Amino acid sequence: MSLKLPCRISADGILLEKHEMKNRLSSWANNIAPSPTLAVDAKAKKLKAEGKDVCGFGAGEPDFDTPAFIKEAAIKAIQDGKTKYIPSSGLAPLRDAIAQMYASKGVADVSQSSIIVSPGGKFSCYLAILAVVSPGDEVIIPAPYWVSYPEMVKLAGGVPVYAKATDEADFKLSVDQIKEAYTDKTKLIIFNSPSNPTGSVYSKAELESIMEFAVSKGIMVMSDEIYSSLTYDGVEAVSCASLSKEAAEHTIIVSGFSKAFSMTGWRLGTMCAPADVAKAAADIQSQTSSNATTFAQYGALEAMLNVEASQKAIADMLKSFDRRRLTLWEGLNSIKGISCRRAKGAFYLFPNISSFGLSSNDFCTKLLEQELVAVVPGSAFGSDENVRFSYAVSDKVIEKGLDRMKNFCERL
């Protein structure tokens, strides 16, 4: 028996099936953009699978394995049968450990009930936005921004409002720019320090002026601190929530285990939020993903409790990242036509390529086609004058990629 689907024919006999298929999708689905960073990484991997020698600088993923002591804890949890449902907000001892960590950093009134463990840092961001943004609310997003922020805001029915930070300002917004972007519809400001894609880190003084304004207007701040453990040149990543009790009451910290512990595939994000926001986010998670993977949380718990091993793992990774950062930074700045700020955190550089007269998309497309070097166009991050390099790659890839980049730029 075959099932015949209904179709419509126009007056001139044209089949309208394609039109009908398009209308099956929601307005959210029709308006969402795919992740350009994942797209670049997928294209690079496809070329590699075809036997091409690609230097891939696209992925925001540490090239180190998850530390053995974390993996062993998760394996033991599986062997011990810890594979069932747990409270959707996360494993209680893990939430306690995360709360204690934030309290030690000076965040006021933090407890287990302030903490949610989610299936990934990205989902923590989305939960935070869904918990506070209603249709029509405006969200101030500093550009350059992580590619997913605007799409998440739009999925919540909110309106992204962009404020451009320039190379000259080290890609950081001033409080005056925040004030200029503010309207009576502003509900949330998003910050990411250390930043993806720029590697910039806001100072305590810079954050204090911004949080003072946010508190005075009753605006919430989503502080994405996923890279807070990865800083260089003696710079410390300060949390917005640690500045004062009032600042903590207006801050949602989102983070996770992916970057500091090279646990990207484990999908473990975290949130630390005021009581009402944390409860709302917990309710949303309970109706969407339920709990993050149970046995993975036991691995994360070991990362939190075994402080000495965790600090050593992070320090070892940072040593390699710092060396690569400086090699890539110096190499890019040695190429005529390129200027690059010295990033102080994360594992990205965001060089300016505007002197070549190409859009960032055209620049990246030609670079991949001609030299097999994969980088992400800055237009994906709201800055068409730049491109993003990840130095979470081997020294050999950096050396080879710089040679190819130089050859490419000399031909432009």
Summary of the structure (lengths in Angstrom):
residues: 412
radius of gyration: 22.5
end to end distance: 61.5
largest distance: 74.7
contacts: 1387
relative contact order: 0.16
helix: 47%
strand: 14%
